[in-house]
């Protein structure tokens, strides 16, 4: 996972919670230097939940980020998330099919 500030660097920061565990704690979003982390999908859950929480709004609200998800297969997807001090951005990773 890579999360960038979407647009201009305006000093907004976020926390990321994955399956009720903090994986990013109050880090500033940047345009050219992403927040990077790896996630493991829990195969025992149908839905794995990622929540992006705005820790501040920077100089230009709302807090907007672009997240790039790269799977083990190399497939890459892009998600844009908007948050503010009352709404979080949420992405669900939904297991389809049987587990191995």
N, CA, C and O atoms as CSV, one atom per row, in Angstrom:
chain,resi,resn,atom,element,x,y,z
A,1,UNK,N,N,0.842,-1.173,0.000
A,1,UNK,CA,C,0.000,0.000,0.000
A,1,UNK,C,C,0.889,1.237,0.000
A,1,UNK,O,O,1.905,1.312,0.691
A,2,UNK,N,N,0.466,2.183,-0.791
A,2,UNK,CA,C,1.120,3.487,-0.810
A,2,UNK,C,C,0.027,4.541,-0.752
A,2,UNK,O,O,-0.952,4.471,-1.494
A,3,UNK,N,N,0.195,5.517,0.132
A,3,UNK,CA,C,-0.791,6.593,0.248
A,3,UNK,C,C,-0.075,7.917,0.053
A,3,UNK,O,O,0.900,8.224,0.740
A,4,UNK,N,N,-0.581,8.702,-0.906
A,4,UNK,CA,C,-0.038,10.015,-1.226
A,4,UNK,C,C,-1.087,11.083,-0.936
A,4,UNK,O,O,-2.283,10.797,-0.890
A,5,UNK,N,N,-0.621,12.323,-0.740
A,5,UNK,CA,C,-1.527,13.462,-0.753
A,5,UNK,C,C,-2.018,13.600,-2.184
A,5,UNK,O,O,-1.216,13.542,-3.115
A,6,UNK,N,N,-3.298,13.778,-2.376
A,6,UNK,CA,C,-3.877,13.864,-3.721
A,6,UNK,C,C,-3.963,15.320,-4.138
A,6,UNK,O,O,-4.908,16.016,-3.768
A,7,UNK,N,N,-3.006,15.780,-4.889
A,7,UNK,CA,C,-3.021,17.162,-5.357
A,7,UNK,C,C,-1.802,17.904,-4.868
A,7,UNK,O,O,-0.681,17.631,-5.296
A,8,UNK,N,N,-2.028,18.854,-3.961
A,8,UNK,CA,C,-0.907,19.643,-3.450
A,8,UNK,C,C,-0.606,19.256,-2.004
A,8,UNK,O,O,-1.483,18.801,-1.270
A,9,UNK,N,N,0.640,19.444,-1.619
A,9,UNK,CA,C,1.052,19.154,-0.242
A,9,UNK,C,C,0.551,20.289,0.643
A,9,UNK,O,O,1.037,21.417,0.559
A,10,UNK,N,N,-0.430,19.977,1.497
A,10,UNK,CA,C,-0.996,21.018,2.355
A,10,UNK,C,C,-0.917,20.648,3.832
A,10,UNK,O,O,-1.658,21.180,4.658
A,11,UNK,N,N,-0.001,19.722,4.154
A,11,UNK,CA,C,0.331,19.360,5.540
A,11,UNK,C,C,-0.801,18.673,6.295
A,11,UNK,O,O,-0.904,18.813,7.514
A,12,UNK,N,N,-1.662,17.923,5.579
A,12,UNK,CA,C,-2.662,17.142,6.290
A,12,UNK,C,C,-2.055,15.803,6.700
A,12,UNK,O,O,-1.147,15.287,6.048
A,13,UNK,N,N,-2.574,15.260,7.785
A,13,UNK,CA,C,-2.046,13.988,8.278
A,13,UNK,C,C,-3.189,13.029,8.582
A,13,UNK,O,O,-4.322,13.432,8.845
A,14,UNK,N,N,-2.844,11.734,8.533
A,14,UNK,CA,C,-3.848,10.687,8.696
A,14,UNK,C,C,-3.325,9.579,9.606
A,14,UNK,O,O,-2.128,9.456,9.863
A,15,UNK,N,N,-4.273,8.785,10.077
A,15,UNK,CA,C,-3.987,7.494,10.691
A,15,UNK,C,C,-4.760,6.470,9.872
A,15,UNK,O,O,-5.802,6.776,9.292
A,16,UNK,N,N,-4.229,5.240,9.836
A,16,UNK,CA,C,-4.897,4.169,9.102
A,16,UNK,C,C,-5.099,3.006,10.060
A,16,UNK,O,O,-4.175,2.568,10.746
A,17,UNK,N,N,-6.336,2.519,10.087
A,17,UNK,CA,C,-6.696,1.388,10.945
A,17,UNK,C,C,-7.116,0.244,10.029
A,17,UNK,O,O,-7.961,0.415,9.149
A,18,UNK,N,N,-6.510,-0.936,10.249
A,18,UNK,CA,C,-6.837,-2.103,9.435
A,18,UNK,C,C,-7.268,-3.233,10.358
A,18,UNK,O,O,-6.504,-3.686,11.210
A,19,UNK,N,N,-8.498,-3.677,10.174
A,19,UNK,CA,C,-9.073,-4.730,11.026
A,19,UNK,C,C,-8.855,-4.422,12.513
A,19,UNK,O,O,-8.384,-5.262,13.280
A,20,UNK,N,N,-9.213,-3.191,12.891
A,20,UNK,CA,C,-9.162,-2.717,14.282
A,20,UNK,C,C,-7.755,-2.572,14.851
A,20,UNK,O,O,-7.582,-2.544,16.069
A,21,UNK,N,N,-6.745,-2.479,13.982
A,21,UNK,CA,C,-5.364,-2.314,14.436
A,21,UNK,C,C,-4.759,-1.107,13.726
A,21,UNK,O,O,-4.880,-0.984,12.507
A,22,UNK,N,N,-4.114,-0.218,14.470
A,22,UNK,CA,C,-3.489,0.962,13.873
A,22,UNK,C,C,-2.240,0.517,13.109
A,22,UNK,O,O,-1.334,-0.086,13.684
A,23,UNK,N,N,-2.201,0.821,11.805
A,23,UNK,CA,C,-1.032,0.484,10.992
A,23,UNK,C,C,-0.255,1.735,10.565
A,23,UNK,O,O,0.916,1.644,10.194
A,24,UNK,N,N,-0.904,2.894,10.617
A,24,UNK,CA,C,-0.260,4.182,10.373
A,24,UNK,C,C,-0.773,5.118,11.458
A,24,UNK,O,O,-1.982,5.265,11.637
A,25,UNK,N,N,0.145,5.751,12.182
A,25,UNK,CA,C,-0.260,6.599,13.299
A,25,UNK,C,C,0.165,8.047,13.056
A,25,UNK,O,O,1.343,8.388,13.169
A,26,UNK,N,N,-0.798,8.883,12.724
A,26,UNK,CA,C,-0.619,10.329,12.606
A,26,UNK,C,C,0.558,10.715,11.722
A,26,UNK,O,O,1.474,11.408,12.164
A,27,UNK,N,N,0.530,10.266,10.474
A,27,UNK,CA,C,1.596,10.603,9.532
A,27,UNK,C,C,1.114,11.615,8.510
A,27,UNK,O,O,-0.037,11.582,8.073
A,28,UNK,N,N,2.007,12.510,8.138
A,28,UNK,CA,C,1.688,13.552,7.166
A,28,UNK,C,C,1.673,12.980,5.752
A,28,UNK,O,O,2.558,12.215,5.369
A,29,UNK,N,N,0.659,13.361,4.986
A,29,UNK,CA,C,0.568,12.963,3.588
A,29,UNK,C,C,1.455,13.862,2.741
A,29,UNK,O,O,1.506,15.075,2.945
A,30,UNK,N,N,2.156,13.251,1.784
A,30,UNK,CA,C,3.021,14.016,0.883
A,30,UNK,C,C,2.725,13.617,-0.555
A,30,UNK,O,O,2.233,12.518,-0.810
A,31,UNK,N,N,3.023,14.503,-1.490
A,31,UNK,CA,C,2.730,14.264,-2.901
A,31,UNK,C,C,3.744,13.307,-3.523
A,31,UNK,O,O,3.359,12.435,-4.302
A,32,UNK,N,N,5.020,13.446,-3.201
A,32,UNK,CA,C,6.069,12.657,-3.853
A,32,UNK,C,C,6.678,11.562,-2.988
A,32,UNK,O,O,7.478,10.770,-3.485
A,33,UNK,N,N,6.329,11.497,-1.728
A,33,UNK,CA,C,6.906,10.520,-0.815
A,33,UNK,C,C,5.768,9.818,-0.064
A,33,UNK,O,O,5.277,10.339,0.937
A,34,UNK,N,N,5.348,8.641,-0.540
A,34,UNK,CA,C,4.150,8.013,0.042
A,34,UNK,C,C,4.392,7.411,1.421
A,34,UNK,O,O,5.519,7.093,1.801
A,35,UNK,N,N,3.303,7.269,2.147
A,35,UNK,CA,C,3.284,6.418,3.332
A,35,UNK,C,C,3.164,5.000,2.791
A,35,UNK,O,O,2.233,4.704,2.043
A,36,UNK,N,N,4.095,4.115,3.160
A,36,UNK,CA,C,4.085,2.743,2.642
A,36,UNK,C,C,3.897,1.746,3.778
A,36,UNK,O,O,4.461,1.904,4.861
A,37,UNK,N,N,3.100,0.724,3.515
A,37,UNK,CA,C,2.926,-0.365,4.473
A,37,UNK,C,C,2.346,-1.572,3.754
A,37,UNK,O,O,1.775,-1.455,2.670
A,38,UNK,N,N,2.503,-2.732,4.380
A,38,UNK,CA,C,1.961,-3.971,3.819
A,38,UNK,C,C,0.824,-4.456,4.689
A,38,UNK,O,O,0.833,-4.282,5.908
A,39,UNK,N,N,-0.155,-5.067,4.045
A,39,UNK,CA,C,-1.292,-5.646,4.745
A,39,UNK,C,C,-1.438,-7.098,4.332
A,39,UNK,O,O,-1.137,-7.475,3.200
A,40,UNK,N,N,-1.900,-7.891,5.260
A,40,UNK,CA,C,-2.204,-9.276,4.952
A,40,UNK,C,C,-3.703,-9.460,5.115
A,40,UNK,O,O,-4.274,-9.133,6.156
A,41,UNK,N,N,-4.332,-9.989,4.070
A,41,UNK,CA,C,-5.775,-10.232,4.128
A,41,UNK,C,C,-6.019,-11.428,5.042
A,41,UNK,O,O,-5.410,-12.485,4.884
A,42,UNK,N,N,-6.916,-11.239,5.991
A,42,UNK,CA,C,-7.305,-12.335,6.890
A,42,UNK,C,C,-8.287,-13.219,6.137
A,42,UNK,O,O,-9.428,-12.824,5.894
A,43,UNK,N,N,-7.842,-14.415,5.769
A,43,UNK,CA,C,-8.672,-15.309,4.962
A,43,UNK,C,C,-9.851,-15.887,5.745
A,43,UNK,O,O,-10.744,-16.501,5.162
A,44,UNK,N,N,-9.853,-15.692,7.059
A,44,UNK,CA,C,-10.976,-16.163,7.869
A,44,UNK,C,C,-12.111,-15.142,7.935
A,44,UNK,O,O,-13.182,-15.432,8.470
A,45,UNK,N,N,-11.875,-13.950,7.391
A,45,UNK,CA,C,-12.903,-12.906,7.371
A,45,UNK,C,C,-13.391,-12.706,5.947
A,45,UNK,O,O,-12.603,-12.731,5.002
A,46,UNK,N,N,-14.683,-12.508,5.800
A,46,UNK,CA,C,-15.212,-12.182,4.472
A,46,UNK,C,C,-14.816,-10.763,4.090
A,46,UNK,O,O,-14.483,-10.500,2.935
A,47,UNK,N,N,-14.850,-9.836,5.066
A,47,UNK,CA,C,-14.505,-8.439,4.827
A,47,UNK,C,C,-13.324,-8.044,5.700
A,47,UNK,O,O,-13.358,-8.235,6.916
A,48,UNK,N,N,-12.289,-7.498,5.094
A,48,UNK,CA,C,-11.182,-6.881,5.809
A,48,UNK,C,C,-11.348,-5.382,5.624
A,48,UNK,O,O,-11.496,-4.910,4.496
A,49,UNK,N,N,-11.325,-4.630,6.715
A,49,UNK,CA,C,-11.690,-3.214,6.682
A,49,UNK,C,C,-10.489,-2.311,6.920
A,49,UNK,O,O,-9.767,-2.472,7.904
A,50,UNK,N,N,-10.280,-1.359,6.013
A,50,UNK,CA,C,-9.252,-0.335,6.161
A,50,UNK,C,C,-9.956,1.002,6.331
A,50,UNK,O,O,-10.811,1.365,5.524
A,51,UNK,N,N,-9.598,1.735,7.379
A,51,UNK,CA,C,-10.209,3.036,7.665
A,51,UNK,C,C,-9.114,4.093,7.678
A,51,UNK,O,O,-8.108,3.940,8.371
A,52,UNK,N,N,-9.305,5.161,6.916
A,52,UNK,CA,C,-8.394,6.302,6.956
A,52,UNK,C,C,-9.062,7.411,7.762
A,52,UNK,O,O,-10.173,7.840,7.452
A,53,UNK,N,N,-8.370,7.863,8.791
A,53,UNK,CA,C,-8.888,8.873,9.704
A,53,UNK,C,C,-8.083,10.159,9.526
A,53,UNK,O,O,-6.852,10.125,9.548
A,54,UNK,N,N,-8.757,11.281,9.351
A,54,UNK,CA,C,-8.073,12.578,9.273
A,54,UNK,C,C,-7.632,12.984,10.673
A,54,UNK,O,O,-8.452,13.048,11.589
A,55,UNK,N,N,-6.353,13.256,10.841
A,55,UNK,CA,C,-5.843,13.763,12.122
A,55,UNK,C,C,-5.864,15.286,12.146
A,55,UNK,O,O,-5.952,15.900,13.209
A,56,UNK,N,N,-5.783,15.887,10.965
A,56,UNK,CA,C,-5.999,17.320,10.790
A,56,UNK,C,C,-6.420,17.525,9.339
A,56,UNK,O,O,-6.433,16.570,8.562
A,57,UNK,N,N,-6.762,18.744,8.967
A,57,UNK,CA,C,-7.239,18.998,7.607
A,57,UNK,C,C,-6.230,19.745,6.752
A,57,UNK,O,O,-6.518,20.073,5.601
A,58,UNK,N,N,-5.055,20.017,7.296
A,58,UNK,CA,C,-4.070,20.770,6.534
A,58,UNK,C,C,-4.579,22.172,6.247
A,58,UNK,O,O,-5.469,22.679,6.930
A,59,UNK,N,N,-4.004,22.786,5.234
A,59,UNK,CA,C,-4.402,24.162,4.912
A,59,UNK,C,C,-5.553,24.228,3.915
A,59,UNK,O,O,-6.137,25.292,3.712
A,60,UNK,N,N,-5.892,23.077,3.279
A,60,UNK,CA,C,-6.980,23.053,2.303
A,60,UNK,C,C,-7.886,21.844,2.521
A,60,UNK,O,O,-7.667,20.794,1.918
A,61,UNK,N,N,-8.919,21.981,3.390
A,61,UNK,CA,C,-9.848,20.867,3.632
A,61,UNK,C,C,-10.603,20.494,2.356
A,61,UNK,O,O,-10.724,21.335,1.465
A,62,UNK,N,N,-11.108,19.280,2.234
A,62,UNK,CA,C,-10.954,18.177,3.170
A,62,UNK,C,C,-9.595,17.500,2.989
A,62,UNK,O,O,-8.774,17.922,2.173
A,63,UNK,N,N,-9.386,16.467,3.751
A,63,UNK,CA,C,-8.165,15.678,3.695
A,63,UNK,C,C,-8.354,14.658,2.565
A,63,UNK,O,O,-9.149,13.728,2.698
A,64,UNK,N,N,-7.630,14.831,1.459
A,64,UNK,CA,C,-7.803,13.969,0.288
A,64,UNK,C,C,-6.514,13.206,0.025
A,64,UNK,O,O,-5.431,13.790,-0.036
A,65,UNK,N,N,-6.646,11.890,-0.131
A,65,UNK,CA,C,-5.480,11.036,-0.371
A,65,UNK,C,C,-5.768,10.099,-1.534
A,65,UNK,O,O,-6.917,9.754,-1.811
A,66,UNK,N,N,-4.694,9.696,-2.206
A,66,UNK,CA,C,-4.818,8.659,-3.226
A,66,UNK,C,C,-4.015,7.459,-2.728
A,66,UNK,O,O,-2.859,7.582,-2.323
A,67,UNK,N,N,-4.659,6.305,-2.771
A,67,UNK,CA,C,-4.051,5.072,-2.272
A,67,UNK,C,C,-3.849,4.124,-3.448
A,67,UNK,O,O,-4.764,3.880,-4.234
A,68,UNK,N,N,-2.639,3.597,-3.550
A,68,UNK,CA,C,-2.331,2.591,-4.565
A,68,UNK,C,C,-2.183,1.248,-3.862
A,68,UNK,O,O,-1.406,1.105,-2.918
A,69,UNK,N,N,-2.934,0.283,-4.336
A,69,UNK,CA,C,-2.922,-1.069,-3.772
A,69,UNK,C,C,-2.257,-1.967,-4.805
A,69,UNK,O,O,-2.745,-2.090,-5.928
A,70,UNK,N,N,-1.147,-2.594,-4.432
A,70,UNK,CA,C,-0.470,-3.524,-5.327
A,70,UNK,C,C,-0.593,-4.919,-4.738
A,70,UNK,O,O,-0.105,-5.187,-3.640
A,71,UNK,N,N,-1.245,-5.799,-5.473
A,71,UNK,CA,C,-1.439,-7.170,-5.014
A,71,UNK,C,C,-0.185,-7.996,-5.296
A,71,UNK,O,O,0.676,-7.586,-6.075
A,72,UNK,N,N,-0.090,-9.168,-4.651
A,72,UNK,CA,C,1.040,-10.069,-4.895
A,72,UNK,C,C,1.192,-10.392,-6.368
A,72,UNK,O,O,2.310,-10.563,-6.854
A,73,UNK,N,N,0.079,-10.478,-7.085
A,73,UNK,CA,C,0.096,-10.811,-8.516
A,73,UNK,C,C,0.679,-9.684,-9.364
A,73,UNK,O,O,0.985,-9.884,-10.539
A,74,UNK,N,N,0.834,-8.483,-8.761
A,74,UNK,CA,C,1.319,-7.322,-9.503
A,74,UNK,C,C,0.200,-6.400,-9.953
A,74,UNK,O,O,0.452,-5.276,-10.385
A,75,UNK,N,N,-1.037,-6.874,-9.852
A,75,UNK,CA,C,-2.182,-6.030,-10.220
A,75,UNK,C,C,-2.222,-4.823,-9.287
A,75,UNK,O,O,-2.082,-4.958,-8.071
A,76,UNK,N,N,-2.415,-3.651,-9.869
A,76,UNK,CA,C,-2.372,-2.404,-9.100
A,76,UNK,C,C,-3.688,-1.661,-9.282
A,76,UNK,O,O,-4.204,-1.547,-10.394
A,77,UNK,N,N,-4.221,-1.161,-8.179
A,77,UNK,CA,C,-5.469,-0.403,-8.222
A,77,UNK,C,C,-5.285,0.914,-7.479
A,77,UNK,O,O,-4.439,1.040,-6.593
A,78,UNK,N,N,-6.090,1.878,-7.859
A,78,UNK,CA,C,-6.029,3.210,-7.256
A,78,UNK,C,C,-7.368,3.538,-6.627
A,78,UNK,O,O,-8.419,3.300,-7.221
A,79,UNK,N,N,-7.324,4.090,-5.414
A,79,UNK,CA,C,-8.530,4.509,-4.703
A,79,UNK,C,C,-8.289,5.916,-4.169
A,79,UNK,O,O,-7.240,6.185,-3.584
A,80,UNK,N,N,-9.245,6.812,-4.365
A,80,UNK,CA,C,-9.168,8.158,-3.809
A,80,UNK,C,C,-10.067,8.206,-2.576
A,80,UNK,O,O,-11.230,7.803,-2.625
A,81,UNK,N,N,-9.514,8.703,-1.472
A,81,UNK,CA,C,-10.257,8.791,-0.208
A,81,UNK,C,C,-10.328,10.239,0.248
A,81,UNK,O,O,-9.341,10.972,0.177
A,82,UNK,N,N,-11.500,10.646,0.717
A,82,UNK,CA,C,-11.701,11.978,1.286
A,82,UNK,C,C,-12.155,11.817,2.725
A,82,UNK,O,O,-13.068,11.042,3.012
A,83,UNK,N,N,-11.521,12.543,3.625
A,83,UNK,CA,C,-11.918,12.508,5.034
A,83,UNK,C,C,-11.970,13.924,5.578
A,83,UNK,O,O,-11.367,14.843,5.026
A,84,UNK,N,N,-12.693,14.078,6.659
A,84,UNK,CA,C,-12.665,15.337,7.398
A,84,UNK,C,C,-12.752,14.986,8.879
A,84,UNK,O,O,-12.572,13.824,9.243
A,85,UNK,N,N,-13.013,15.922,9.704
A,85,UNK,CA,C,-12.985,15.658,11.140
A,85,UNK,C,C,-14.233,14.921,11.633
A,85,UNK,O,O,-14.302,14.552,12.805
A,86,UNK,N,N,-15.215,14.701,10.762
A,86,UNK,CA,C,-16.412,13.960,11.169
A,86,UNK,C,C,-16.681,12.716,10.318
A,86,UNK,O,O,-17.533,11.903,10.676
A,87,UNK,N,N,-15.962,12.555,9.186
A,87,UNK,CA,C,-16.175,11.406,8.301
A,87,UNK,C,C,-14.843,10.750,7.971
A,87,UNK,O,O,-13.863,11.437,7.684
A,88,UNK,N,N,-14.807,9.436,8.012
A,88,UNK,CA,C,-13.620,8.669,7.669
A,88,UNK,C,C,-13.773,8.068,6.278
A,88,UNK,O,O,-14.887,7.905,5.781
A,89,UNK,N,N,-12.644,7.739,5.656
A,89,UNK,CA,C,-12.659,7.002,4.392
A,89,UNK,C,C,-12.503,5.522,4.702
A,89,UNK,O,O,-11.662,5.148,5.520
A,90,UNK,N,N,-13.302,4.673,4.062
A,90,UNK,CA,C,-13.275,3.237,4.349
A,90,UNK,C,C,-13.146,2.452,3.044
A,90,UNK,O,O,-13.808,2.750,2.050
A,91,UNK,N,N,-12.272,1.438,3.078
A,91,UNK,CA,C,-12.119,0.501,1.960
A,91,UNK,C,C,-12.295,-0.899,2.526
A,91,UNK,O,O,-11.685,-1.254,3.534
A,92,UNK,N,N,-13.134,-1.688,1.869
A,92,UNK,CA,C,-13.311,-3.089,2.264
A,92,UNK,C,C,-12.618,-3.985,1.248
A,92,UNK,O,O,-12.803,-3.830,0.041
A,93,UNK,N,N,-11.827,-4.913,1.744
A,93,UNK,CA,C,-11.234,-5.951,0.919
A,93,UNK,C,C,-12.112,-7.179,1.146
A,93,UNK,O,O,-12.103,-7.769,2.226
A,94,UNK,N,N,-12.865,-7.553,0.123
A,94,UNK,CA,C,-13.860,-8.598,0.253
A,94,UNK,C,C,-13.354,-9.888,-0.383
A,94,UNK,O,O,-13.006,-9.920,-1.563
A,95,UNK,N,N,-13.318,-10.935,0.406
A,95,UNK,CA,C,-12.870,-12.241,-0.080
A,95,UNK,C,C,-13.956,-12.850,-0.950
A,95,UNK,O,O,-15.118,-12.950,-0.554
A,96,UNK,N,N,-13.549,-13.251,-2.140
A,96,UNK,CA,C,-14.478,-13.906,-3.068
A,96,UNK,C,C,-13.931,-15.292,-3.368
A,96,UNK,O,O,-12.745,-15.446,-3.660
A,97,UNK,N,N,-14.778,-16.286,-3.298
A,97,UNK,CA,C,-14.336,-17.646,-3.579
A,97,UNK,C,C,-13.812,-18.332,-2.351
A,97,UNK,O,O,-13.880,-17.793,-1.246
A,98,UNK,N,N,-13.283,-19.533,-2.546
A,98,UNK,CA,C,-12.832,-20.317,-1.402
A,98,UNK,C,C,-11.395,-20.000,-1.046
A,98,UNK,O,O,-10.625,-19.554,-1.897
A,99,UNK,N,N,-11.030,-20.225,0.197
A,99,UNK,CA,C,-9.664,-20.000,0.650
A,99,UNK,C,C,-8.842,-21.247,0.380
A,99,UNK,O,O,-9.383,-22.341,0.217
A,100,UNK,N,N,-7.538,-21.070,0.336
A,100,UNK,CA,C,-6.644,-22.198,0.086
A,100,UNK,C,C,-6.113,-22.770,1.382
A,100,UNK,O,O,-5.342,-23.730,1.363
